[in-house]
Amino acid sequence: MKTDASSPKTSYFTWGVFGLTVALLVVGIARHGFSLDVQQRFWTDMFARVGGPMTFRFFLQPTMAAIAALHDGLKDARQRHKAFFWARWFDRTQQTGRLREGITSVSRVLLLGVCMDVIYQFKEQDAFYPAEAAVVAILLAVVPYFVFRWIVETVVRRWFSRRGGEAS
């Protein structure tokens, strides 16, 4: 059985993806600012992505995040952890490790999302907006992961309690 401790290679990869995402946000805001014009362009670009080329990523990234969340949500239910979103208030011993575990699980999907958005931007816009790439990847990978993980953990925990069985 796999232990909760991740390998150094996995940790470096996770921190690298996390650092890249934060750097993209910082560079994007520093380079383009946060004015009303930038916000309007941002939302116009966001909605243009839905019907444009590479629309498949709007299905691919949340699906990959859901697969990772399924594994982690089942593990949460089996170990009888509190719902992931509520762990901070109810189970202080688990919050850091579980957050780190979630970030590690979603880091590959996040990197894929950033890469796909960079390709999209150069192909469709002939420009690169780093903050947009990071935000799109977060919206399509990170948010669905944590939502799906919470749903899976909640549903499986209730299913186990109704069956009266041990979550093994």
Backbone as CSV, one residue per row, in Angstrom:
resi,resn,N_x,N_y,N_z,CA_x,CA_y,CA_z,C_x,C_y,C_z
1,MET,0.838,-1.180,0.000,0.000,0.000,0.000,0.884,1.246,0.000
2,LYS,0.473,2.247,-0.706,1.234,3.480,-0.827,1.134,4.296,0.463
3,THR,2.238,4.866,0.863,2.236,5.696,2.069,1.858,7.119,1.718
4,ASP,1.536,7.897,2.759,1.143,9.290,2.545,2.323,10.177,2.198
5,ALA,3.517,9.759,2.560,4.698,10.564,2.262,5.002,10.488,0.778
6,SER,5.154,11.633,0.163,5.449,11.639,-1.263,6.959,11.671,-1.464
7,SER,7.379,11.236,-2.623,8.803,11.215,-2.927,9.319,12.642,-3.123
8,PRO,10.615,12.838,-2.957,11.179,14.175,-3.191,10.921,14.662,-4.621
9,LYS,10.979,13.744,-5.577,10.735,14.111,-6.972,9.315,14.666,-7.154
10,THR,8.345,14.015,-6.520,6.963,14.480,-6.596,6.812,15.832,-5.915
11,SER,7.462,15.995,-4.786,7.397,17.274,-4.074,8.001,18.401,-4.903
12,TYR,9.140,18.146,-5.526,9.765,19.171,-6.372,8.866,19.531,-7.549
13,PHE,8.271,18.524,-8.162,7.366,18.772,-9.287,6.178,19.624,-8.837
14,THR,5.585,19.231,-7.712,4.417,19.956,-7.202,4.762,21.408,-6.899
15,TRP,5.866,21.623,-6.184,6.266,22.988,-5.863,6.638,23.767,-7.122
16,GLY,7.205,23.092,-8.113,7.523,23.749,-9.376,6.275,24.227,-10.102
17,VAL,5.265,23.378,-10.153,4.000,23.756,-10.803,3.332,24.876,-10.016
18,PHE,3.315,24.752,-8.705,2.724,25.795,-7.864,3.469,27.117,-8.059
19,GLY,4.795,27.061,-8.073,5.599,28.269,-8.290,5.365,28.881,-9.659
20,LEU,5.275,28.029,-10.679,4.999,28.511,-12.040,3.651,29.224,-12.099
21,THR,2.652,28.653,-11.461,1.318,29.256,-11.478,1.314,30.610,-10.776
22,VAL,1.939,30.675,-9.623,2.021,31.950,-8.900,2.819,32.967,-9.716
23,ALA,3.919,32.528,-10.320,4.733,33.432,-11.145,3.926,33.967,-12.323
24,LEU,3.136,33.110,-12.961,2.296,33.566,-14.077,1.296,34.622,-13.614
25,LEU,0.704,34.402,-12.463,-0.238,35.396,-11.937,0.458,36.718,-11.650
26,VAL,1.606,36.664,-10.999,2.334,37.881,-10.641,2.820,38.612,-11.892
27,VAL,3.428,37.880,-12.823,3.931,38.498,-14.053,2.786,39.091,-14.864
28,GLY,1.679,38.366,-14.943,0.528,38.867,-15.697,-0.034,40.144,-15.119
29,ILE,-0.157,40.196,-13.814,-0.687,41.405,-13.171,0.323,42.545,-13.275
30,ALA,1.606,42.240,-13.096,2.631,43.282,-13.200,2.732,43.826,-14.626
31,ARG,2.583,42.934,-15.587,2.756,43.327,-16.989,1.541,44.052,-17.554
32,HIS,0.341,43.581,-17.195,-0.874,44.133,-17.802,-1.730,44.930,-16.827
33,GLY,-1.423,44.851,-15.547,-2.198,45.587,-14.557,-3.520,44.913,-14.259
34,PHE,-4.378,45.659,-13.591,-5.680,45.124,-13.208,-6.754,46.184,-13.432
35,SER,-6.632,46.917,-14.539,-7.570,47.990,-14.835,-8.890,47.425,-15.351
36,LEU,-9.864,48.301,-15.526,-11.170,47.892,-16.039,-11.042,47.334,-17.453
37,ASP,-10.184,47.931,-18.271,-9.967,47.429,-19.635,-9.392,46.016,-19.627
38,VAL,-8.443,45.784,-18.733,-7.830,44.458,-18.627,-8.872,43.441,-18.170
39,GLN,-9.702,43.823,-17.216,-10.747,42.913,-16.737,-11.765,42.601,-17.831
40,GLN,-12.148,43.603,-18.608,-13.088,43.370,-19.718,-12.467,42.446,-20.764
41,ARG,-11.203,42.674,-21.116,-10.522,41.801,-22.064,-10.436,40.385,-21.520
42,PHE,-10.120,40.286,-20.235,-10.014,38.984,-19.588,-11.314,38.196,-19.729
43,TRP,-12.447,38.808,-19.373,-13.722,38.087,-19.435,-14.157,37.820,-20.867
44,THR,-13.860,38.728,-21.767,-14.152,38.484,-23.188,-13.347,37.294,-23.690
45,ASP,-12.070,37.264,-23.346,-11.217,36.132,-23.734,-11.678,34.830,-23.098
46,MET,-12.113,34.894,-21.849,-12.570,33.686,-21.153,-13.770,33.070,-21.866
47,PHE,-14.747,33.890,-22.212,-15.942,33.367,-22.872,-15.662,32.952,-24.311
48,ALA,-14.672,33.571,-24.956,-14.295,33.171,-26.315,-13.662,31.783,-26.316
49,ARG,-13.032,31.394,-25.224,-12.392,30.071,-25.134,-13.412,28.940,-25.195
50,VAL,-14.612,29.183,-24.689,-15.615,28.129,-24.596,-16.034,27.629,-25.971
51,GLY,-16.201,28.502,-26.933,-16.666,28.089,-28.249,-15.570,27.979,-29.284
52,GLY,-14.366,28.314,-28.918,-13.267,28.328,-29.876,-12.582,26.985,-29.994
53,PRO,-11.445,26.995,-30.661,-10.676,25.762,-30.775,-10.191,25.305,-29.395
54,MET,-9.895,24.063,-29.296,-9.429,23.442,-28.062,-10.503,23.432,-26.975
55,THR,-11.763,23.435,-27.373,-12.865,23.379,-26.416,-12.832,22.083,-25.618
56,PHE,-12.231,21.035,-26.173,-12.179,19.740,-25.496,-11.552,19.833,-24.111
57,ARG,-10.710,20.828,-23.883,-10.061,20.925,-22.569,-11.044,21.307,-21.480
58,PHE,-12.189,21.886,-21.863,-13.212,22.198,-20.880,-13.870,20.923,-20.349
59,PHE,-13.676,19.830,-21.065,-14.134,18.523,-20.604,-12.961,17.709,-20.058
60,LEU,-11.826,17.800,-20.731,-10.662,16.997,-20.361,-10.124,17.346,-18.975
61,GLN,-9.876,18.601,-18.709,-9.259,18.994,-17.439,-10.151,18.704,-16.233
62,PRO,-11.442,19.078,-16.258,-12.277,18.710,-15.107,-12.426,17.194,-14.951
63,THR,-12.413,16.453,-16.053,-12.495,14.997,-15.964,-11.247,14.428,-15.302
64,MET,-10.090,14.911,-15.689,-8.848,14.456,-15.056,-8.821,14.837,-13.579
65,ALA,-9.294,16.023,-13.264,-9.366,16.446,-11.865,-10.341,15.557,-11.095
66,ALA,-11.449,15.190,-11.725,-12.432,14.322,-11.068,-11.856,12.937,-10.803
67,ILE,-11.052,12.428,-11.709,-10.426,11.114,-11.506,-9.477,11.162,-10.309
68,ALA,-8.670,12.199,-10.228,-7.771,12.353,-9.081,-8.579,12.549,-7.802
69,ALA,-9.668,13.303,-7.883,-10.508,13.556,-6.709,-11.230,12.293,-6.260
70,LEU,-11.601,11.438,-7.191,-12.271,10.185,-6.846,-11.375,9.342,-5.942
71,HIS,-10.137,9.191,-6.343,-9.176,8.424,-5.553,-9.022,9.017,-4.155
72,ASP,-8.804,10.318,-4.080,-8.556,10.959,-2.789,-9.821,11.030,-1.928
73,GLY,-10.977,11.229,-2.554,-12.231,11.254,-1.807,-12.559,9.900,-1.207
74,LEU,-12.310,8.822,-1.965,-12.517,7.471,-1.433,-11.582,7.207,-0.256
75,LYS,-10.343,7.647,-0.407,-9.368,7.474,0.675,-9.807,8.246,1.917
76,ASP,-10.312,9.467,1.727,-10.813,10.254,2.859,-11.943,9.523,3.577
77,ALA,-12.876,8.984,2.805,-14.018,8.288,3.401,-13.565,7.033,4.141
78,ARG,-12.654,6.288,3.553,-12.163,5.067,4.198,-11.428,5.367,5.499
79,GLN,-10.705,6.467,5.529,-9.943,6.833,6.729,-10.774,7.659,7.712
80,ARG,-12.037,7.845,7.363,-12.989,8.574,8.211,-12.541,9.994,8.519
81,HIS,-11.958,10.646,7.540,-11.605,12.051,7.705,-12.866,12.886,7.574
82,LYS,-12.850,14.033,8.197,-13.947,14.976,8.018,-13.936,15.432,6.562
83,ALA,-15.056,15.983,6.129,-15.138,16.499,4.766,-13.954,17.429,4.519
84,PHE,-13.345,17.314,3.358,-12.095,18.009,3.067,-12.186,19.509,3.331
85,PHE,-13.282,20.144,2.911,-13.422,21.584,3.090,-13.550,21.982,4.559
86,TRP,-14.042,21.061,5.400,-14.277,21.390,6.796,-13.139,20.932,7.702
87,ALA,-12.140,20.281,7.163,-11.046,19.742,7.983,-10.332,20.831,8.769
88,ARG,-10.259,22.004,8.224,-9.553,23.092,8.915,-10.170,23.399,10.270
89,TRP,-11.482,23.311,10.357,-12.149,23.656,11.601,-12.317,22.458,12.539
90,PHE,-12.431,21.251,11.981,-12.762,20.095,12.816,-11.606,19.145,13.086
91,ASP,-10.607,19.129,12.222,-9.532,18.147,12.369,-8.208,18.827,12.049
92,ARG,-7.731,19.625,12.955,-6.530,20.437,12.708,-5.275,19.616,12.444
93,THR,-5.257,18.366,12.846,-4.074,17.533,12.612,-3.959,17.120,11.153
94,GLN,-5.039,17.171,10.403,-5.047,16.677,9.031,-4.969,17.769,7.973
95,GLN,-5.245,19.018,8.316,-5.430,20.036,7.291,-4.216,20.270,6.399
96,THR,-3.029,20.374,6.958,-1.859,20.664,6.136,-1.523,19.498,5.227
97,GLY,-1.493,18.313,5.768,-1.167,17.145,4.963,-2.181,16.888,3.875
98,ARG,-3.441,17.106,4.167,-4.472,16.860,3.175,-4.471,17.942,2.104
99,LEU,-4.190,19.180,2.481,-4.076,20.235,1.483,-2.890,19.956,0.569
100,ARG,-1.772,19.569,1.157,-0.580,19.227,0.373,-0.879,18.049,-0.562
101,GLU,-1.608,17.058,-0.047,-1.985,15.900,-0.853,-2.862,16.329,-2.034
102,GLY,-3.780,17.240,-1.794,-4.649,17.737,-2.863,-3.874,18.497,-3.916
103,ILE,-2.960,19.333,-3.483,-2.147,20.099,-4.432,-1.269,19.165,-5.249
104,THR,-0.711,18.160,-4.597,0.109,17.179,-5.313,-0.729,16.436,-6.347
105,SER,-1.942,16.033,-5.972,-2.801,15.284,-6.884,-3.213,16.102,-8.105
106,VAL,-3.412,17.383,-7.912,-3.927,18.211,-8.995,-2.818,18.906,-9.793
107,SER,-1.559,18.795,-9.361,-0.481,19.550,-10.006,-0.275,19.168,-11.476
108,ARG,-0.391,17.902,-11.811,-0.215,17.496,-13.218,-1.317,18.067,-14.103
109,VAL,-2.543,18.047,-13.591,-3.666,18.592,-14.344,-3.508,20.108,-14.487
110,LEU,-3.021,20.748,-13.432,-2.786,22.187,-13.476,-1.725,22.535,-14.516
111,LEU,-0.634,21.792,-14.544,0.418,22.033,-15.534,-0.112,21.814,-16.953
112,LEU,-0.877,20.753,-17.147,-1.487,20.504,-18.458,-2.375,21.675,-18.864
113,GLY,-3.151,22.183,-17.919,-4.036,23.313,-18.204,-3.280,24.562,-18.602
114,VAL,-2.199,24.855,-17.896,-1.393,26.033,-18.241,-0.812,25.865,-19.648
115,CYS,-0.258,24.686,-19.927,0.333,24.441,-21.253,-0.705,24.564,-22.360
116,MET,-1.890,24.006,-22.130,-2.937,24.073,-23.146,-3.386,25.509,-23.379
117,ASP,-3.452,26.312,-22.318,-3.874,27.690,-22.498,-2.803,28.523,-23.174
118,VAL,-1.553,28.238,-22.903,-0.471,28.945,-23.604,-0.565,28.658,-25.109
119,ILE,-0.762,27.401,-25.461,-0.914,27.032,-26.878,-2.116,27.750,-27.480
120,TYR,-3.227,27.740,-26.768,-4.437,28.423,-27.251,-4.168,29.908,-27.482
121,GLN,-3.534,30.555,-26.509,-3.313,31.992,-26.632,-2.431,32.335,-27.823
122,PHE,-1.350,31.600,-28.014,-0.478,31.901,-29.148,-1.161,31.583,-30.476
123,LYS,-1.982,30.559,-30.505,-2.669,30.173,-31.739,-3.804,31.134,-32.091
124,GLU,-4.597,31.513,-31.099,-5.792,32.313,-31.361,-5.610,33.809,-31.160
125,GLN,-4.761,34.208,-30.223,-4.650,35.620,-29.892,-3.341,36.242,-30.348
126,ASP,-2.391,35.425,-30.749,-1.053,35.910,-31.098,-0.462,36.779,-29.996
127,ALA,-0.799,36.436,-28.765,-0.296,37.153,-27.598,-0.288,36.181,-26.430
128,PHE,0.376,36.588,-25.362,0.401,35.742,-24.169,0.060,36.579,-22.955
129,TYR,-0.989,36.171,-22.278,-1.425,36.810,-21.044,-1.235,35.789,-19.922
130,PRO,-0.129,35.897,-19.176,0.211,34.870,-18.189,-0.854,34.660,-17.111
131,ALA,-1.440,35.737,-16.625,-2.442,35.599,-15.565,-3.663,34.839,-16.073
132,GLU,-4.038,35.070,-17.331,-5.170,34.336,-17.912,-4.886,32.846,-17.958
133,ALA,-3.679,32.485,-18.344,-3.323,31.061,-18.411,-3.439,30.417,-17.035
134,ALA,-2.975,31.109,-16.012,-3.044,30.567,-14.650,-4.479,30.473,-14.162
135,VAL,-5.272,31.500,-14.394,-6.656,31.503,-13.918,-7.482,30.432,-14.622
136,VAL,-7.314,30.286,-15.928,-8.049,29.253,-16.665,-7.683,27.875,-16.134
137,ALA,-6.406,27.636,-15.917,-5.975,26.335,-15.394,-6.533,26.089,-13.997
138,ILE,-6.543,27.099,-13.163,-7.094,26.946,-11.812,-8.589,26.660,-11.875
139,LEU,-9.304,27.392,-12.717,-10.753,27.185,-12.834,-11.104,25.817,-13.405
140,LEU,-10.287,25.306,-14.311,-10.605,24.034,-14.954,-10.005,22.822,-14.253
141,ALA,-9.059,23.016,-13.357,-8.410,21.871,-12.717,-8.526,21.897,-11.199
142,VAL,-8.114,22.959,-10.583,-8.034,23.003,-9.124,-9.424,23.069,-8.493
143,VAL,-10.249,23.967,-8.953,-11.595,24.103,-8.377,-12.398,22.809,-8.535
144,PRO,-12.468,22.225,-9.745,-13.208,20.956,-9.860,-12.636,19.849,-8.982
145,TYR,-11.311,19.790,-8.840,-10.710,18.754,-8.007,-11.235,18.830,-6.583
146,PHE,-11.147,19.993,-5.963,-11.562,20.112,-4.572,-13.069,19.935,-4.404
147,VAL,-13.859,20.393,-5.363,-15.314,20.191,-5.292,-15.650,18.709,-5.441
148,PHE,-15.078,18.043,-6.462,-15.351,16.618,-6.657,-14.859,15.787,-5.476
149,ARG,-13.727,16.135,-4.920,-13.198,15.383,-3.777,-14.167,15.460,-2.604
150,TRP,-14.680,16.638,-2.348,-15.634,16.820,-1.261,-16.911,16.022,-1.522
151,ILE,-17.414,16.067,-2.751,-18.633,15.332,-3.097,-18.427,13.833,-2.932
152,VAL,-17.330,13.303,-3.463,-17.046,11.866,-3.369,-16.929,11.449,-1.912
153,GLU,-16.173,12.203,-1.129,-15.992,11.852,0.285,-17.328,11.865,1.015
154,THR,-18.156,12.852,0.763,-19.453,12.963,1.437,-20.386,11.827,1.043
155,VAL,-20.493,11.549,-0.244,-21.385,10.493,-0.718,-20.929,9.127,-0.218
156,VAL,-19.648,8.835,-0.304,-19.140,7.532,0.127,-19.278,7.373,1.636
157,ARG,-19.006,8.416,2.389,-19.159,8.347,3.846,-20.616,8.040,4.215
158,ARG,-21.560,8.707,3.563,-22.987,8.440,3.835,-23.370,7.028,3.409
159,TRP,-22.836,6.578,2.302,-23.120,5.227,1.825,-22.606,4.198,2.824
160,PHE,-21.380,4.401,3.312,-20.822,3.494,4.321,-21.663,3.504,5.596
161,SER,-22.107,4.687,6.026,-22.879,4.759,7.268,-24.256,4.112,7.102
162,ARG,-24.866,4.219,5.953,-26.170,3.581,5.706,-26.043,2.066,5.649
163,ARG,-24.956,1.594,5.088,-24.739,0.133,5.004,-24.303,-0.422,6.334
164,GLY,-23.887,0.469,7.230,-23.429,0.013,8.535,-22.113,-0.719,8.464
165,GLY,-21.456,-0.580,7.335,-20.201,-1.299,7.130,-18.999,-0.469,7.488
166,GLU,-17.935,-1.160,7.624,-16.648,-0.541,7.903,-16.079,-0.009,6.609
167,ALA,-15.579,1.199,6.613,-14.920,1.779,5.443,-13.513,1.230,5.407
168,SER,-13.308,0.179,4.632,-11.976,-0.446,4.630,-11.253,-0.255,3.344
